[in-house]
Amino acid sequence: MKLLLDTHAFLWWDANDGCLPAALHSAIASPRNQVFVSAASVWEIAIKRASGKLNFAQSVEKSIAAHDFLPLPITVEQAELAGSLPQLHRDPFDRLLVAQAQLEGLVLVTVDERILRYQVPHL
């Protein structure tokens, strides 16, 4: 299975935080699954770090690589779809993750109930 981590799932995994539900942890840890982290999440982390809302001292890029996750760039097609999605969720980063999951055939790993208002495969 190809998984796309939402930003919180990535942060919780990286910090070994107990907020990540066991079922999601197992799916991410499974060697049968490919795990992607979107450039949108990297951007969101950078913005929150710069504003003082998030303490994430290390390089996000190096953290992605250290966990053997795969970086997922943002395409023009994904950006256009994200911009056209209904405003069921106000967070533009999350709408971009939805668009990426839909277009790339990825399963979104999230605990955000608002994201699940969209038609997107999820765990």
C-alpha positions in Angstrom: 0.0 0.0 0.0 1.2 3.5 -0.7 0.6 5.8 2.3 0.7 9.6 2.5 1.2 11.0 6.0 -0.6 14.1 7.0 1.6 16.6 8.8 0.6 15.5 12.3 1.1 11.9 11.5 4.6 12.6 10.3 5.4 14.8 13.4 4.1 12.2 15.8 6.0 9.4 14.0 9.2 11.5 14.1 8.8 12.3 17.8 7.7 8.7 18.7 4.6 10.4 20.1 1.9 8.3 21.7 -0.8 10.4 19.9 -0.3 8.3 16.8 -2.9 5.5 17.1 -1.5 2.0 17.1 -3.2 0.9 13.9 -1.6 3.9 12.0 1.8 3.2 13.6 1.6 -0.4 12.5 0.7 0.6 8.9 3.6 3.1 8.7 6.0 0.6 10.2 5.1 -2.2 7.8 7.8 -2.9 5.3 5.1 -3.8 2.8 4.0 -0.2 2.6 5.6 2.8 0.9 5.3 5.9 3.0 5.3 9.4 1.4 5.6 12.8 3.0 4.4 15.7 0.9 6.3 18.9 0.2 3.2 20.5 1.5 3.9 19.1 4.9 7.5 20.2 4.8 6.2 23.7 3.8 3.7 23.7 6.7 6.3 22.6 9.2 8.7 25.3 8.0 6.0 28.0 8.3 5.0 26.9 11.8 8.6 26.6 12.9 9.4 30.2 11.6 6.3 31.6 13.4 7.3 29.9 16.7 4.2 27.6 16.7 6.3 24.5 16.3 9.6 23.3 17.8 11.2 21.1 15.1 14.9 21.8 15.2 16.2 19.2 12.7 16.0 19.3 8.9 12.7 17.9 7.7 14.3 16.6 4.6 16.9 14.6 6.7 14.1 13.3 9.0 12.1 12.0 6.0 15.2 10.2 4.7 16.1 8.9 8.2 12.8 7.1 8.4 13.1 5.8 4.8 10.0 7.7 3.8 9.7 9.1 0.3 9.4 12.8 -0.5 6.3 13.7 -2.6 6.7 16.9 -4.7 3.8 19.1 -5.6 2.7 19.1 -9.2 0.7 21.8 -11.0 -2.2 19.3 -11.5 -2.3 18.6 -7.7 -2.2 22.3 -6.9 -5.0 23.0 -9.3 -7.2 20.2 -7.9 -6.5 21.4 -4.3 -7.6 24.9 -5.3 -10.8 23.6 -6.8 -11.9 21.3 -3.9 -14.9 22.5 -1.9 -14.0 24.4 1.3 -15.0 21.4 3.6 -11.7 22.0 5.3 -10.2 25.5 5.6 -6.5 24.3 5.8 -5.0 24.7 2.3 -2.2 22.2 3.2 -4.7 19.5 4.0 -6.7 20.2 0.8 -3.4 19.7 -1.1 -2.8 16.4 0.7 -6.3 15.3 -0.3 -5.6 16.2 -3.9 -2.3 14.4 -3.9 -3.9 11.3 -2.4 -6.7 11.3 -5.0 -4.5 11.9 -8.0 -1.6 9.6 -7.0 -3.6 6.7 -5.7 -2.3 7.1 -2.1 -4.0 6.3 1.2 -4.0 9.3 3.5 -2.9 8.6 7.0 -4.7 11.1 9.3 -6.7 11.5 12.5 -8.2 14.7 11.2 -12.0 14.1 10.9 -12.4 17.2 8.7 -10.1 15.7 6.0 -12.4 12.7 5.9 -15.3 14.9 4.5 -13.5 14.5 1.2 -13.7 11.4 -0.9 -10.2 10.1 -0.2 -8.9 6.7 0.8 -7.6 6.9 4.4 -6.5 5.1 7.4 
